[in-house]
Amino acid sequence: MSTPRPAAVIVLAAGEGTRMKSALPKVLHPLGGTTLLGHAVRAARHTGAAHVSVVVRHARERVVEFCTGFDAGLVIADQDDVKGTGRAVECGLEALPADLHGTVLVTYGDVPLLTGETLVALTEAHDASGSAVSVVTAHVPDPTGYGRVVRDEGGHVARIVEQKDASEDERALTEINSGIYAFDAALLRDALARVGTDNAQGEKYLTDVVQIARAAGREVRAHVVDDAWQTEGVNDRVQLATLGRVLNERVCERHMRAGVTIVDPASTWIDVDVSIGQDTTVLPCTQLLGATTIGAGAVVGPEVTLTDTEVGDGAQVQRAVALLAVVGDGATVGPYSYLRPGTRLGARGKIGGFVETKNAEIGDGAKVPHLTYAGDVTIGEGANIGAGTIFANYDGVAKHHSRVGAHSFVGSQTVVVSPVEVADGAYVAAGSALTGDVGPGQIAVARGRQRNVDGWVARARAGTPTAEAAERARTADSSDDTEDTPR
């Protein structure tokens, strides 16, 4: 028997979110690698609904721009000047086909921990019960701010009362309305047309649909969830941080149960789309962000931040920052390395301490061990780049690309003035300023010849500690020469 699917999911994302105190619309605040609204859309899509409608109003252009880029198949519905969740749902419904029938789910763009699995379970239970309305509820220690679920003597949902309209006894109830519903589409359409604004807020309440359904003799059931975090919304930055922490704990737990060692989950932050292979170890103070993927048996951390980066099997990355980079199988990175976009480190390669790379293709087994800037360069397999090397890729107008061939060697303190090609099996002497190509098997020496000037310190730095030290050393050398003279 196939799993029932809702006809549509309506996601309410029209609110201003003034308590966020932000120029950024509340539903676009980031959490766990996407936005609050992004989490809501993903949960909605998980149900397999034929239509997902997002109701917008505040900062409409920015929210619609996000929706279009995130999921081009979303239906955008505009809420008018009439306030309230009831009117928002009505606008979302009006944007869908007029002959829509079946189950309609209603969720919110600021409830990021609500899962698609919970929405599927809600749909299944709603369809199986034959109810007109199913409301997701939870029991919480402090229900302040939430609508309360009022049950009748038989334990059925009689009505839902908002906090500001509740009596003292009703405010003492701990079962809260999450605002997440499953409705029969026909009843929802008819009931919303009859909902008024006669309440303390002067708004069109979605909760009034419950009373209309009851008055019509239709069943209203509660779908109680044990995980109250799934019903939590974000209204300010304190709640944003709180839900971010809870989400991260769940993501870390999921990876650990799948065979990943996370030494300190409290200091480890992993976005929801990150993939990590079995037997990988994540050390403290590490952030794995965006679409980062890490293979099996790798070691990442401590103090690593990877964004949209691929790390291969058995690789090691410590105290490094990488963005849009690739680290091959068995390669090593760090400490204190910065891999900028376009960096590709081959298998068993090395990017060592205090190295910065950008648009750099570093071959299998090649090494850039320390104190180097490698920008716009291709380094062949087995090549070695000495300490302090700089690939001077920018001439003030344009970037230029250089190539170092396979198994070549660039000595320490070399400046490669791009574009330059060092062929396979070539050497560059330490301290060179390389401005021309180097052929296979050649060694390039691009530096001035050393010249030592006798007596310079005595003449130019007379009376200084340096001059005195030089005189003592000269005298000692003369004494040694005298002692060695044959007698």
DONULUM-84008 format. One record per residue (C-alpha): residue in three letters; x, y, z. Coordinates in steps of 0.2 Angstrom, whole numbers, plus 2048, in hexadecimal, padded with zeros to 3 digits. Layout:
<recs>
+-----+-----+-----+-----+
!   r !  xx !  yy !  zz !
+-----+-----+-----+-----+
! ALA !   X !   Y !   Z !
...
+-----+-----+-----+-----+
</recs>
This chain:
<recs>
+-----+-----+-----+-----+
!   r !  xx !  yy !  zz !
+-----+-----+-----+-----+
! MET ! 800 ! 800 ! 800 !
! SER ! 807 ! 811 ! 7FB !
! THR ! 80A ! 81F ! 807 !
! PRO ! 7FD ! 82C ! 806 !
! ARG ! 804 ! 83D ! 800 !
! PRO ! 7FC ! 84E ! 804 !
! ALA ! 7F5 ! 858 ! 7F5 !
! ALA ! 7FE ! 867 ! 7FB !
! VAL ! 809 ! 86F ! 808 !
! ILE ! 807 ! 881 ! 80C !
! VAL ! 816 ! 889 ! 815 !
! LEU ! 813 ! 89A ! 81D !
! ALA ! 821 ! 8A6 ! 81B !
! ALA ! 819 ! 8B7 ! 81B !
! GLY ! 81D ! 8BD ! 82C !
! GLU ! 829 ! 8CC ! 82F !
! GLY ! 832 ! 8C4 ! 83E !
! THR ! 835 ! 8D5 ! 847 !
! ARG ! 83D ! 8CD ! 856 !
! MET ! 84C ! 8C7 ! 84B !
! LYS ! 851 ! 8D9 ! 84A !
! SER ! 858 ! 8D6 ! 839 !
! ALA ! 858 ! 8DD ! 827 !
! LEU ! 858 ! 8CB ! 822 !
! PRO ! 847 ! 8C3 ! 821 !
! LYS ! 844 ! 8B7 ! 830 !
! VAL ! 841 ! 8A7 ! 825 !
! LEU ! 851 ! 8AA ! 81B !
! HIS ! 85D ! 8AA ! 82B !
! PRO ! 869 ! 89B ! 829 !
! LEU ! 869 ! 88C ! 833 !
! GLY ! 872 ! 87C ! 831 !
! GLY ! 878 ! 880 ! 81F !
! THR ! 867 ! 886 ! 818 !
! THR ! 85A ! 893 ! 81D !
! LEU ! 84B ! 891 ! 829 !
! LEU ! 840 ! 891 ! 81A !
! GLY ! 84B ! 884 ! 811 !
! HIS ! 849 ! 878 ! 81F !
! ALA ! 836 ! 87A ! 81E !
! VAL ! 836 ! 878 ! 80B !
! ARG ! 840 ! 868 ! 80C !
! ALA ! 834 ! 860 ! 819 !
! ALA ! 826 ! 865 ! 80E !
! ARG ! 82E ! 85D ! 7FE !
! HIS ! 831 ! 84D ! 808 !
! THR ! 81E ! 84A ! 809 !
! GLY ! 81E ! 848 ! 7F6 !
! ALA ! 810 ! 855 ! 7F5 !
! ALA ! 80A ! 85A ! 7E4 !
! HIS ! 80B ! 86C ! 7E8 !
! VAL ! 815 ! 876 ! 7F5 !
! SER ! 80F ! 888 ! 7F7 !
! VAL ! 819 ! 895 ! 800 !
! VAL ! 810 ! 8A4 ! 807 !
! VAL ! 81A ! 8B4 ! 807 !
! ARG ! 818 ! 8C7 ! 80B !
! HIS ! 826 ! 8CF ! 815 !
! ALA ! 835 ! 8D2 ! 80A !
! ARG ! 82C ! 8C9 ! 7FC !
! GLU ! 83A ! 8CB ! 7EF !
! ARG ! 848 ! 8C4 ! 7FA !
! VAL ! 83D ! 8B5 ! 800 !
! VAL ! 837 ! 8B1 ! 7EE !
! GLU ! 849 ! 8B2 ! 7E7 !
! PHE ! 84E ! 8A5 ! 7F4 !
! CYS ! 83F ! 89A ! 7F0 !
! THR ! 843 ! 89B ! 7DD !
! GLY ! 855 ! 896 ! 7E0 !
! PHE ! 852 ! 889 ! 7ED !
! ASP ! 843 ! 880 ! 7E4 !
! ALA ! 83D ! 886 ! 7D4 !
! GLY ! 82D ! 87C ! 7D5 !
! LEU ! 826 ! 885 ! 7E4 !
! VAL ! 815 ! 88E ! 7E3 !
! ILE ! 817 ! 8A0 ! 7E9 !
! ALA ! 807 ! 8A7 ! 7F1 !
! ASP ! 806 ! 8BA ! 7F7 !
! GLN ! 7FD ! 8BE ! 807 !
! ASP ! 7F3 ! 8CE ! 806 !
! ASP ! 7EF ! 8DB ! 814 !
! VAL ! 7E4 ! 8D0 ! 81E !
! LYS ! 7EE ! 8C9 ! 82D !
! GLY ! 7EE ! 8B8 ! 835 !
! THR ! 7F3 ! 8A6 ! 831 !
! GLY ! 7E2 ! 8A2 ! 82B !
! ARG ! 7E3 ! 8AF ! 81D !
! ALA ! 7F5 ! 8AA ! 819 !
! VAL ! 7EF ! 898 ! 817 !
! GLU ! 7E1 ! 89E ! 80C !
! CYS ! 7ED ! 8A8 ! 801 !
! GLY ! 7F7 ! 898 ! 7FF !
! LEU ! 7E8 ! 88E ! 7FB !
! GLU ! 7E2 ! 89A ! 7EE !
! ALA ! 7F3 ! 898 ! 7E5 !
! LEU ! 7F0 ! 886 ! 7E2 !
! PRO ! 7E4 ! 87E ! 7D6 !
! ALA ! 7D2 ! 881 ! 7DA !
! ASP ! 7CD ! 86F ! 7D8 !
! LEU ! 7DA ! 86A ! 7E5 !
! HIS ! 7D4 ! 85C ! 7F0 !
! GLY ! 7DB ! 850 ! 7FD !
! THR ! 7E7 ! 855 ! 80C !
! VAL ! 7EF ! 866 ! 80E !
! LEU ! 7FD ! 868 ! 81A !
! VAL ! 801 ! 879 ! 822 !
! THR ! 812 ! 87C ! 829 !
! TYR ! 81D ! 88B ! 82C !
! GLY ! 82D ! 893 ! 825 !
! ASP ! 835 ! 895 ! 837 !
! VAL ! 833 ! 883 ! 83E !
! PRO ! 844 ! 87C ! 838 !
! LEU ! 844 ! 86C ! 843 !
! LEU ! 834 ! 865 ! 83B !
! THR ! 838 ! 856 ! 831 !
! GLY ! 831 ! 84F ! 821 !
! GLU ! 82E ! 83F ! 82A !
! THR ! 823 ! 847 ! 837 !
! LEU ! 818 ! 84F ! 829 !
! VAL ! 817 ! 83E ! 820 !
! ALA ! 811 ! 836 ! 831 !
! LEU ! 804 ! 844 ! 833 !
! THR ! 7FE ! 841 ! 821 !
! GLU ! 7FC ! 82F ! 824 !
! ALA ! 7F3 ! 830 ! 835 !
! HIS ! 7E8 ! 83E ! 82E !
! ASP ! 7E2 ! 834 ! 81F !
! ALA ! 7E0 ! 824 ! 82A !
! SER ! 7D5 ! 82D ! 836 !
! GLY ! 7CA ! 835 ! 82A !
! SER ! 7CB ! 845 ! 834 !
! ALA ! 7C7 ! 856 ! 82C !
! VAL ! 7D5 ! 85E ! 836 !
! SER ! 7E5 ! 857 ! 83F !
! VAL ! 7F0 ! 863 ! 849 !
! VAL ! 801 ! 85F ! 84F !
! THR ! 802 ! 862 ! 861 !
! ALA ! 810 ! 85F ! 86F !
! HIS ! 811 ! 861 ! 882 !
! VAL ! 81D ! 86D ! 887 !
! PRO ! 822 ! 873 ! 899 !
! ASP ! 820 ! 886 ! 894 !
! PRO ! 812 ! 889 ! 888 !
! THR ! 813 ! 89C ! 889 !
! GLY ! 810 ! 8A4 ! 878 !
! TYR ! 808 ! 894 ! 870 !
! GLY ! 7F6 ! 891 ! 86C !
! ARG ! 7EE ! 884 ! 878 !
! VAL ! 7E5 ! 874 ! 873 !
! VAL ! 7D5 ! 873 ! 87C !
! ARG ! 7CE ! 861 ! 87C !
! ASP ! 7BC ! 85C ! 880 !
! GLU ! 7B7 ! 84F ! 88D !
! GLY ! 7BA ! 841 ! 881 !
! GLY ! 7CC ! 847 ! 87E !
! HIS ! 7C8 ! 84D ! 86D !
! VAL ! 7CE ! 85E ! 867 !
! ALA ! 7C0 ! 86A ! 86A !
! ARG ! 7C9 ! 87A ! 865 !
! ILE ! 7DA ! 884 ! 865 !
! VAL ! 7DB ! 894 ! 86E !
! GLU ! 7E9 ! 8A1 ! 86C !
! GLN ! 7F3 ! 8A7 ! 87A !
! LYS ! 7EC ! 8B8 ! 87A !
! ASP ! 7DA ! 8B2 ! 879 !
! ALA ! 7DC ! 8A4 ! 886 !
! SER ! 7D4 ! 8A4 ! 897 !
! GLU ! 7DF ! 8A1 ! 8A7 !
! ASP ! 7DA ! 88E ! 8A7 !
! GLU ! 7DE ! 88C ! 895 !
! ARG ! 7EF ! 895 ! 897 !
! ALA ! 7F3 ! 887 ! 8A4 !
! LEU ! 7F2 ! 87A ! 896 !
! THR ! 803 ! 873 ! 890 !
! GLU ! 7FD ! 86B ! 880 !
! ILE ! 801 ! 877 ! 873 !
! ASN ! 7FC ! 87A ! 861 !
! SER ! 80B ! 879 ! 855 !
! GLY ! 802 ! 882 ! 847 !
! ILE ! 806 ! 873 ! 83C !
! TYR ! 7F6 ! 86B ! 835 !
! ALA ! 7EF ! 85F ! 829 !
! PHE ! 7DE ! 864 ! 821 !
! ASP ! 7D1 ! 85D ! 816 !
! ALA ! 7D3 ! 869 ! 807 !
! ALA ! 7C0 ! 86C ! 804 !
! LEU ! 7BD ! 86F ! 817 !
! LEU ! 7CC ! 87B ! 818 !
! ARG ! 7C6 ! 885 ! 809 !
! ASP ! 7B4 ! 886 ! 80F !
! ALA ! 7B9 ! 88A ! 821 !
! LEU ! 7C6 ! 898 ! 81D !
! ALA ! 7B8 ! 8A1 ! 813 !
! ARG ! 7AE ! 8A2 ! 824 !
! VAL ! 7BC ! 8A7 ! 830 !
! GLY ! 7BB ! 8B9 ! 836 !
! THR ! 7C7 ! 8C4 ! 840 !
! ASP ! 7BD ! 8C6 ! 850 !
! ASN ! 7CB ! 8C3 ! 85C !
! ALA ! 7D7 ! 8CD ! 867 !
! GLN ! 7E4 ! 8CE ! 858 !
! GLY ! 7D7 ! 8D2 ! 84B !
! GLU ! 7DE ! 8C4 ! 840 !
! LYS ! 7D7 ! 8B6 ! 836 !
! TYR ! 7DC ! 8A7 ! 841 !
! LEU ! 7E0 ! 896 ! 839 !
! THR ! 7DB ! 88E ! 84A !
! ASP ! 7C9 ! 893 ! 847 !
! VAL ! 7C8 ! 886 ! 839 !
! VAL ! 7C8 ! 879 ! 847 !
! GLN ! 7B8 ! 880 ! 84F !
! ILE ! 7B0 ! 881 ! 83E !
! ALA ! 7B4 ! 86F ! 83B !
! ARG ! 7AE ! 86A ! 84C !
! ALA ! 79E ! 873 ! 84A !
! ALA ! 79B ! 86A ! 839 !
! GLY ! 79D ! 85A ! 843 !
! ARG ! 7AD ! 856 ! 83B !
! GLU ! 7BB ! 84D ! 845 !
! VAL ! 7CA ! 857 ! 84B !
! ARG ! 7D9 ! 84D ! 851 !
! ALA ! 7EA ! 851 ! 859 !
! HIS ! 7F9 ! 84A ! 852 !
! VAL ! 805 ! 84A ! 862 !
! VAL ! 817 ! 84A ! 85F !
! ASP ! 823 ! 845 ! 86D !
! ASP ! 831 ! 850 ! 865 !
! ALA ! 82B ! 861 ! 86A !
! TRP ! 83B ! 869 ! 862 !
! GLN ! 832 ! 866 ! 851 !
! THR ! 825 ! 872 ! 855 !
! GLU ! 831 ! 880 ! 85B !
! GLY ! 831 ! 890 ! 850 !
! VAL ! 83E ! 89D ! 84F !
! ASN ! 839 ! 8AE ! 854 !
! ASP ! 84A ! 8B6 ! 85A !
! ARG ! 85C ! 8B3 ! 859 !
! VAL ! 85C ! 8AA ! 86A !
! GLN ! 850 ! 89D ! 863 !
! LEU ! 85A ! 89C ! 853 !
! ALA ! 86A ! 898 ! 85D !
! THR ! 860 ! 88B ! 868 !
! LEU ! 859 ! 882 ! 859 !
! GLY ! 869 ! 883 ! 850 !
! ARG ! 871 ! 87A ! 85F !
! VAL ! 864 ! 86D ! 85F !
! LEU ! 865 ! 86A ! 84D !
! ASN ! 878 ! 868 ! 84D !
! GLU ! 876 ! 85B ! 85C !
! ARG ! 86B ! 851 ! 851 !
! VAL ! 876 ! 852 ! 842 !
! CYS ! 885 ! 84D ! 84C !
! GLU ! 87C ! 83E ! 853 !
! ARG ! 876 ! 838 ! 842 !
! HIS ! 888 ! 838 ! 83C !
! MET ! 88E ! 82F ! 84C !
! ARG ! 881 ! 822 ! 84B !
! ALA ! 887 ! 81F ! 839 !
! GLY ! 899 ! 81C ! 83E !
! VAL ! 8A1 ! 82D ! 83F !
! THR ! 8AB ! 831 ! 84F !
! ILE ! 8A8 ! 843 ! 854 !
! VAL ! 8B3 ! 846 ! 863 !
! ASP ! 8AA ! 855 ! 86A !
! PRO ! 899 ! 858 ! 862 !
! ALA ! 897 ! 868 ! 86D !
! SER ! 8A5 ! 871 ! 863 !
! THR ! 8A1 ! 869 ! 852 !
! TRP ! 895 ! 871 ! 846 !
! ILE ! 88E ! 867 ! 837 !
! ASP ! 882 ! 86D ! 82A !
! VAL ! 873 ! 862 ! 825 !
! ASP ! 87A ! 85E ! 814 !
! VAL ! 88B ! 858 ! 819 !
! SER ! 890 ! 846 ! 815 !
! ILE ! 89D ! 83D ! 81F !
! GLY ! 8A3 ! 82B ! 81D !
! GLN ! 8A5 ! 81D ! 829 !
! ASP ! 8B4 ! 81D ! 835 !
! THR ! 8B8 ! 82F ! 832 !
! THR ! 8BD ! 839 ! 842 !
! VAL ! 8B8 ! 84B ! 844 !
! LEU ! 8C2 ! 854 ! 852 !
! PRO ! 8BD ! 863 ! 85C !
! CYS ! 8B9 ! 874 ! 856 !
! THR ! 8B5 ! 86F ! 845 !
! GLN ! 8A7 ! 876 ! 839 !
! LEU ! 8A2 ! 86C ! 82A !
! LEU ! 897 ! 877 ! 81F !
! GLY ! 88C ! 878 ! 810 !
! ALA ! 88E ! 868 ! 804 !
! THR ! 89E ! 862 ! 80C !
! THR ! 8A1 ! 850 ! 809 !
! ILE ! 8AE ! 846 ! 813 !
! GLY ! 8B4 ! 834 ! 80E !
! ALA ! 8B7 ! 825 ! 819 !
! GLY ! 8C5 ! 824 ! 826 !
! ALA ! 8CA ! 836 ! 825 !
! VAL ! 8CF ! 841 ! 834 !
! VAL ! 8C8 ! 853 ! 834 !
! GLY ! 8CD ! 85F ! 841 !
! PRO ! 8D0 ! 866 ! 84D !
! GLU ! 8CC ! 878 ! 848 !
! VAL ! 8C6 ! 875 ! 836 !
! THR ! 8B9 ! 87E ! 82C !
! LEU ! 8B4 ! 876 ! 81C !
! THR ! 8A7 ! 87E ! 811 !
! ASP ! 8A1 ! 875 ! 801 !
! THR ! 8B1 ! 86B ! 801 !
! GLU ! 8B4 ! 859 ! 7FD !
! VAL ! 8C0 ! 84F ! 807 !
! GLY ! 8C5 ! 83D ! 801 !
! ASP ! 8C7 ! 82D ! 80A !
! GLY ! 8D5 ! 82C ! 817 !
! ALA ! 8DA ! 83F ! 815 !
! GLN ! 8DF ! 849 ! 824 !
! VAL ! 8DB ! 85C ! 826 !
! GLN ! 8E0 ! 865 ! 836 !
! ARG ! 8DE ! 878 ! 83A !
! ALA ! 8D9 ! 87D ! 829 !
! VAL ! 8CC ! 887 ! 81F !
! ALA ! 8C6 ! 881 ! 80F !
! LEU ! 8B8 ! 887 ! 803 !
! LEU ! 8B3 ! 87F ! 7F3 !
! ALA ! 8C3 ! 874 ! 7F3 !
! VAL ! 8C7 ! 861 ! 7F0 !
! VAL ! 8D3 ! 857 ! 7FB !
! GLY ! 8D7 ! 846 ! 7F4 !
! ASP ! 8D8 ! 835 ! 7FC !
! GLY ! 8E6 ! 834 ! 809 !
! ALA ! 8EB ! 846 ! 807 !
! THR ! 8F0 ! 851 ! 815 !
! VAL ! 8EC ! 863 ! 818 !
! GLY ! 8F2 ! 86F ! 826 !
! PRO ! 8F5 ! 875 ! 832 !
! TYR ! 8EF ! 887 ! 82F !
! SER ! 8EC ! 885 ! 81D !
! TYR ! 8DF ! 88F ! 812 !
! LEU ! 8D8 ! 886 ! 803 !
! ARG ! 8CE ! 892 ! 7F8 !
! PRO ! 8C2 ! 88E ! 7EA !
! GLY ! 8C9 ! 884 ! 7DC !
! THR ! 8D6 ! 87A ! 7E7 !
! ARG ! 8D8 ! 868 ! 7E2 !
! LEU ! 8E4 ! 85E ! 7EC !
! GLY ! 8E8 ! 84D ! 7E5 !
! ALA ! 8E9 ! 83C ! 7ED !
! ARG ! 8F7 ! 83B ! 7FA !
! GLY ! 8FB ! 84D ! 7F7 !
! LYS ! 900 ! 85A ! 804 !
! ILE ! 8FB ! 86C ! 808 !
! GLY ! 905 ! 870 ! 818 !
! GLY ! 906 ! 87E ! 825 !
! PHE ! 902 ! 890 ! 821 !
! VAL ! 8FF ! 88C ! 80E !
! GLU ! 8F1 ! 895 ! 804 !
! THR ! 8EB ! 88E ! 7F4 !
! LYS ! 8DE ! 894 ! 7E7 !
! ASN ! 8D9 ! 88D ! 7D6 !
! ALA ! 8E8 ! 881 ! 7D9 !
! GLU ! 8E8 ! 86F ! 7D2 !
! ILE ! 8F5 ! 865 ! 7DC !
! GLY ! 8F8 ! 854 ! 7D6 !
! ASP ! 8F9 ! 843 ! 7DE !
! GLY ! 907 ! 842 ! 7EA !
! ALA ! 90C ! 854 ! 7E8 !
! LYS ! 911 ! 85F ! 7F7 !
! VAL ! 910 ! 871 ! 7FB !
! PRO ! 916 ! 86F ! 80D !
! HIS ! 917 ! 880 ! 815 !
! LEU ! 917 ! 893 ! 814 !
! THR ! 911 ! 894 ! 802 !
! TYR ! 904 ! 89D ! 7F7 !
! ALA ! 8FF ! 892 ! 7E8 !
! GLY ! 8F2 ! 89C ! 7DE !
! ASP ! 8ED ! 898 ! 7CC !
! VAL ! 8F9 ! 889 ! 7CA !
! THR ! 8FA ! 877 ! 7C4 !
! ILE ! 906 ! 86D ! 7CE !
! GLY ! 90A ! 85C ! 7C7 !
! GLU ! 90A ! 84B ! 7D0 !
! GLY ! 919 ! 848 ! 7DC !
! ALA ! 91F ! 85B ! 7DA !
! ASN ! 926 ! 864 ! 7EA !
! ILE ! 924 ! 876 ! 7ED !
! GLY ! 930 ! 87D ! 7FA !
! ALA ! 92D ! 888 ! 809 !
! GLY ! 929 ! 89A ! 806 !
! THR ! 925 ! 898 ! 7F3 !
! ILE ! 919 ! 8A5 ! 7EC !
! PHE ! 910 ! 8A3 ! 7DB !
! ALA ! 90E ! 8B5 ! 7D6 !
! ASN ! 8FE ! 8B3 ! 7CC !
! TYR ! 8F7 ! 8C5 ! 7CB !
! ASP ! 8FF ! 8D3 ! 7C1 !
! GLY ! 8F3 ! 8E0 ! 7C7 !
! VAL ! 8E7 ! 8DE ! 7B9 !
! ALA ! 8E5 ! 8CB ! 7B5 !
! LYS ! 8E8 ! 8BA ! 7BD !
! HIS ! 8F5 ! 8AF ! 7B5 !
! HIS ! 8F7 ! 89C ! 7B6 !
! SER ! 907 ! 892 ! 7B9 !
! ARG ! 90B ! 880 ! 7B8 !
! VAL ! 918 ! 875 ! 7C1 !
! GLY ! 91B ! 864 ! 7B9 !
! ALA ! 91B ! 853 ! 7C1 !
! HIS ! 929 ! 84F ! 7CD !
! SER ! 930 ! 860 ! 7CB !
! PHE ! 938 ! 86A ! 7DA !
! VAL ! 936 ! 87C ! 7DE !
! GLY ! 943 ! 882 ! 7EB !
! SER ! 93E ! 88C ! 7FA !
! GLN ! 93B ! 89F ! 7F9 !
! THR ! 938 ! 89F ! 7E7 !
! VAL ! 92C ! 8AB ! 7DE !
! VAL ! 924 ! 8A4 ! 7CF !
! VAL ! 91E ! 8B3 ! 7C5 !
! SER ! 910 ! 8AC ! 7BB !
! PRO ! 90D ! 8A6 ! 7AD !
! VAL ! 91B ! 89A ! 7AE !
! GLU ! 91D ! 888 ! 7AA !
! VAL ! 929 ! 87C ! 7B3 !
! ALA ! 92A ! 86C ! 7A9 !
! ASP ! 929 ! 85B ! 7B0 !
! GLY ! 939 ! 856 ! 7B9 !
! ALA ! 940 ! 867 ! 7BB !
! TYR ! 948 ! 871 ! 7C9 !
! VAL ! 947 ! 883 ! 7CF !
! ALA ! 955 ! 889 ! 7DB !
! ALA ! 951 ! 890 ! 7EC !
! GLY ! 94E ! 8A3 ! 7EC !
! SER ! 94B ! 8A4 ! 7DA !
! ALA ! 93F ! 8B1 ! 7D2 !
! LEU ! 939 ! 8A7 ! 7C3 !
! THR ! 933 ! 8B1 ! 7B4 !
! GLY ! 936 ! 8A4 ! 7A6 !
! ASP ! 932 ! 892 ! 7A2 !
! VAL ! 93D ! 883 ! 7A8 !
! GLY ! 93F ! 874 ! 79C !
! PRO ! 93F ! 862 ! 7A1 !
! GLY ! 94E ! 85D ! 7AB !
! GLN ! 954 ! 86F ! 7AD !
! ILE ! 958 ! 879 ! 7BD !
! ALA ! 954 ! 88B ! 7BD !
! VAL ! 95E ! 897 ! 7C7 !
! ALA ! 957 ! 8A8 ! 7C7 !
! ARG ! 960 ! 8B2 ! 7D5 !
! GLY ! 96F ! 8BD ! 7D7 !
! ARG ! 980 ! 8B6 ! 7DA !
! GLN ! 986 ! 8B8 ! 7EC !
! ARG ! 994 ! 8C4 ! 7F0 !
! ASN ! 99D ! 8C5 ! 801 !
! VAL ! 9A5 ! 8D6 ! 805 !
! ASP ! 9B3 ! 8D5 ! 812 !
! GLY ! 9B4 ! 8E2 ! 820 !
! TRP ! 9A3 ! 8EA ! 81D !
! VAL ! 99D ! 8E8 ! 82F !
! ALA ! 9AD ! 8EF ! 836 !
! ARG ! 9AB ! 8FE ! 82A !
! ALA ! 998 ! 901 ! 82A !
! ARG ! 993 ! 8FB ! 83B !
! ALA ! 9A3 ! 900 ! 846 !
! GLY ! 99F ! 900 ! 859 !
! THR ! 990 ! 8F5 ! 858 !
! PRO ! 98E ! 8E4 ! 861 !
! THR ! 98E ! 8DD ! 84F !
! ALA ! 99F ! 8E4 ! 84B !
! GLU ! 9A5 ! 8DE ! 85C !
! ALA ! 99F ! 8CC ! 859 !
! ALA ! 9A6 ! 8CC ! 848 !
! GLU ! 9B7 ! 8D2 ! 84F !
! ARG ! 9B7 ! 8C4 ! 85C !
! ALA ! 9B3 ! 8B7 ! 84F !
! ARG ! 9C1 ! 8BE ! 843 !
! THR ! 9CE ! 8BD ! 851 !
! ALA ! 9C8 ! 8AC ! 856 !
! ASP ! 9CA ! 8A6 ! 844 !
! SER ! 9DB ! 8AE ! 843 !
! SER ! 9E1 ! 8A5 ! 853 !
! ASP ! 9DA ! 894 ! 84C !
! ASP ! 9E4 ! 897 ! 83C !
! THR ! 9F4 ! 89A ! 846 !
! GLU ! 9F2 ! 88B ! 851 !
! ASP ! 9F0 ! 880 ! 841 !
! THR ! A00 ! 887 ! 839 !
! PRO ! A0E ! 879 ! 838 !
! ARG ! A1D ! 87C ! 843 !
+-----+-----+-----+-----+
</recs>
